[in-house]
Amino acid sequence: MTLIRNARLIDPASGRDALGDLRFQDGLIEAVGGTLTAQDDEAVIDLEGAVLAPALIDLRCQTNPRSSGRAGLAATAQAAAAGGVGTIVVAPDPDLSTPESFAPIDNAALTSPVRILPAGLLVDEAGEMGEIGLMLRAGAALLGDGGRPIPDTRLARRALSYAATFEAWSSLRAEDPDLARGTCAHEGDLAMRLGLSARPGGAERMAIDRAAALAELTGARLLLDRITTAEGLTALQTARAKGLEIAATAPITHFIFNEVDTAS
């Protein structure tokens, strides 16, 4: 048995967020409490207030399932395990639009230290709807636009409507592609002083408003991909207030950096 002391125990399922101890044996939790008494011959680890929580889930893992190098799936899985990530969802790309394309991911998952799931592409590079139903049956965790907004609104509606019949989550990039094209920073005083090509916050808000309207029209379960602005967050809150089933992701970089770091 192993006793972990002085951990900040975080459990989203129960709402727990408090300092305490945890005992486990053979991979199973035996006890959780404020202060647990150490038993004879029990290993004791003092976390000194560090967080102990369920393994994280990466919903948009950028990796190359067909590579065996540092950018490949095996190396990515090892890095995930070392960083406390227990499940990775391989982000959709042009090569993940059919169930057959999941084969490299399924093979890697057999020997992986973490759980690996594929995400299917809603619309392929030819502008045709992906094999949504077959991909979901083959194990796709969700469907997405691969970070490339679908310009054809009619096609986006068809794809979301079909995905909704399976109650699947669909991920759409929260960005207007025309306003964002060729930009490298958020629009503001700093970007102007540095002479950077900048994206207005409205590019994100407009894309979210469009996606929310499509979700309302189709009944789709929507995951907004990579919100980065206050305007985008307000648009998300407005959509959720309507009772729509909409969630969002945000890049880790936007939690630890801001526009001042651009000039560093």
NORLIN-V262137 format. One record per pair of residues at least 12 apart in sequence whose ideal C-beta (glycine too) atoms are under 8 Angstrom apart, sorted by the first residue. I is the first residue (numbers start at 1). J is the second residue. Records with the same first field share a line. If there is no record, write none. Layout:
I = J + J
This chain:
1 = 23 + 24 + 25 + 30 + 39 + 42 + 43
2 = 23 + 24 + 25 + 42 + 43 + 44 + 45
3 = 21 + 22 + 23 + 36 + 38 + 39 + 42 + 43 + 44 + 45
4 = 21 + 22 + 23 + 24 + 44 + 45 + 47 + 52
5 = 21 + 36 + 44 + 45 + 46 + 47
6 = 19 + 21 + 46 + 47 + 48 + 49
7 = 19 + 20 + 21 + 22 + 47 + 49 + 50 + 51 + 52
8 = 47 + 49 + 50 + 51 + 52
9 = 22 + 32 + 52 + 53
10 = 51 + 52 + 53
11 = 53 + 54
12 = 53 + 54
13 = 54
18 = 34
19 = 34 + 49
20 = 32 + 33 + 34 + 35
21 = 33 + 34 + 35 + 36
22 = 36 + 52
23 = 36 + 42
53 = 84
54 = 86
55 = 84 + 85 + 86 + 87 + 114
56 = 83 + 84 + 85 + 86 + 87
57 = 85 + 86 + 87 + 88 + 89
58 = 80 + 85 + 87 + 88 + 89
59 = 89 + 142 + 171 + 223 + 249
60 = 89 + 91 + 119 + 171 + 225 + 226 + 249
61 = 76 + 80 + 88 + 89 + 90 + 91
62 = 91
63 = 76 + 88 + 90 + 91
65 = 90 + 95 + 104 + 105 + 108
66 = 95 + 104
73 = 90 + 104 + 105 + 108 + 112 + 116
74 = 108 + 112
76 = 88
77 = 108 + 112 + 113 + 114 + 116
78 = 113
80 = 113 + 114
81 = 113 + 114
85 = 114
86 = 114 + 115
87 = 114 + 115 + 116 + 117
88 = 114 + 115 + 116 + 117
89 = 117 + 118 + 119 + 141 + 142
90 = 105 + 116 + 117 + 118 + 119
91 = 119 + 144 + 146 + 147
92 = 119 + 120 + 121 + 122 + 143 + 144 + 145 + 146 + 171
93 = 121 + 146
94 = 121 + 124 + 125 + 146
96 = 118 + 119 + 120 + 121 + 135
97 = 120 + 121 + 124 + 130 + 131 + 135
98 = 130 + 131 + 134 + 135
99 = 131 + 134 + 135 + 137 + 138
102 = 118 + 135 + 138 + 139 + 140
105 = 117 + 118
106 = 118 + 139
117 = 139 + 140 + 141
118 = 135 + 138 + 139 + 140 + 141
119 = 140 + 141 + 142 + 143 + 144 + 171
120 = 132 + 135 + 136 + 140 + 142 + 143 + 144
121 = 143 + 144 + 145 + 146
122 = 143 + 144 + 145 + 150 + 156 + 159 + 160 + 163 + 170
123 = 145 + 150 + 155 + 156 + 159
127 = 152 + 155
129 = 155 + 158 + 159 + 162
130 = 143 + 159
132 = 159 + 162 + 163 + 166 + 168
133 = 162 + 166
136 = 166 + 168
140 = 168
141 = 169
142 = 168 + 169 + 170 + 171 + 223
143 = 159 + 163 + 168 + 169 + 170 + 171
144 = 170 + 171 + 172 + 223 + 225
145 = 171 + 172 + 173 + 225
147 = 173 + 225 + 226
148 = 173 + 177
149 = 172 + 173 + 175 + 176 + 177 + 207
150 = 172
151 = 177
153 = 210 + 214
156 = 172 + 214
157 = 214 + 217 + 218
160 = 214 + 215 + 218 + 220 + 222
161 = 218 + 219 + 220
163 = 220
164 = 218 + 219 + 220 + 221
167 = 221
168 = 221
169 = 221 + 222 + 223 + 247
170 = 220 + 221 + 222 + 223
171 = 222 + 223 + 224 + 225 + 249
172 = 207 + 211 + 222 + 223 + 224 + 225
173 = 207 + 225 + 226
174 = 204 + 207 + 208 + 211 + 224 + 225 + 226 + 227 + 228 + 232 + 248
175 = 199 + 203 + 204 + 207 + 226
176 = 202 + 203 + 204 + 206 + 207
179 = 199 + 200 + 202 + 203 + 206
180 = 199 + 203
182 = 197
183 = 196 + 197 + 198 + 199
184 = 196 + 197 + 198
185 = 197 + 198 + 199 + 259 + 262
186 = 198 + 199 + 201 + 228 + 229 + 259
187 = 199 + 200 + 201
188 = 259
190 = 259 + 260 + 262 + 263
191 = 259 + 262
194 = 262 + 263
196 = 262
201 = 229 + 230 + 231 + 232
202 = 231
204 = 227 + 228 + 229 + 231 + 232 + 235
205 = 229 + 231 + 232 + 234 + 235
208 = 224 + 227 + 232 + 235 + 236 + 239
209 = 235 + 239
211 = 224 + 246
212 = 235 + 238 + 239 + 242 + 244 + 246
215 = 239 + 244 + 245 + 246
216 = 242 + 244
220 = 245
221 = 245 + 246
222 = 244 + 245 + 246 + 247
223 = 246 + 247 + 248 + 249
224 = 236 + 246 + 247 + 248 + 249
225 = 248 + 249
226 = 249 + 250 + 251
227 = 248 + 249 + 250
228 = 250 + 251 + 254
236 = 248
